[in-house]
Amino acid sequence: MLARHAGKITGIAAALSPVGGLTGCAGMQSALDPAGHEAQELYLLFLGMCAGGAVVFISVVSLLIYAVHHQRRVHSDRVVARLILWGTVTTVAVLTVLLTFSLALWPGLRPVQAEGQPAIEITVTGHQFWWDVRYQTPDGQAVVVAANEVRLPVGERVFLTLESADMIHSFWIPALAGKMDMVPGRSTHLSLLATRPGVFRGPCAEYCGTSHALMAFSAVAMEPAAFTAWLAARRMPSPTAQAAGLQAFLSNGCGGCHTISGTEARGKIGPDLSHVGSRETIGAGILPNTVQSIARFIKEPDTIKPGVRMPSFRMLPDEEIAGIAQYLKGLQ
Ligand code: CUA
């Protein structure tokens, strides 16, 4: 029954969407512009609660106006008793409808993994102030490591295991689903089902230190075939023609913290930089992924992201930084 009404409610929402557009409710980081199954359920919950809240507000204001205009008239005991009765009945009815409505949406908000159902499994670990992302390949044979970007196929359920290496962070892609805390020492889980392709933004939703507000990632929903090809390509080392840039990267010790597949760089402290050139952003959702941004981040990560663990490399000549940046951008 709820499903039948869901269509109607979505229709009303679609009619109101130009209003949403005008007030800035659309966009890559909006729960009011859903692109995932769970976000759609939450959107229905939001509309239902707004409608319920409007009914309560209008009723209370109407009663207030009534009371102000009839302040001098003394009601009989019978009228007073009736007002109290109907006030109670209306309150209970509104709360019952809202509670039933929200409980009916519950199963769709936290779906459990069906037995034997093949699913894409991704482990995301929160760090101050970036995200480590590991994909289990469908054959179960390999783990593809990436950072600061979560890719997922449209129309296929993805199961996420969420962990933290230091503080409590919170994983949230408003356009796709609700948020889930990442707690040190334990694993939490979240399930996503993207319903249309697109690039969305995921902010960290739990205060985790100085650069909490600068800890974000891109969520890229791709067509299933494109996702499979992308994941297969990520199992190969990044192709590169920038031998000088790689040399500068290694000789300045960058490989002590970062890994680049197919090279001697095997560090585990910072984000994995294999294929970093193909990511949407640099610095965990902070800068557009360009050679200039990468160079700027190498030179002064502390001014772009206060509290970052990466040391600044201001002492390097600009040409050397540019060479490393060009090499990294070339890792497609
Ligand atoms: Cu990580 Cu806030």
Residues whose N, C-alpha, C, O or C-beta is under 5 A from the ligand:
A	BS01	CUA	H127 H169 C204 A205 E206 Y207 C208 H212 M215
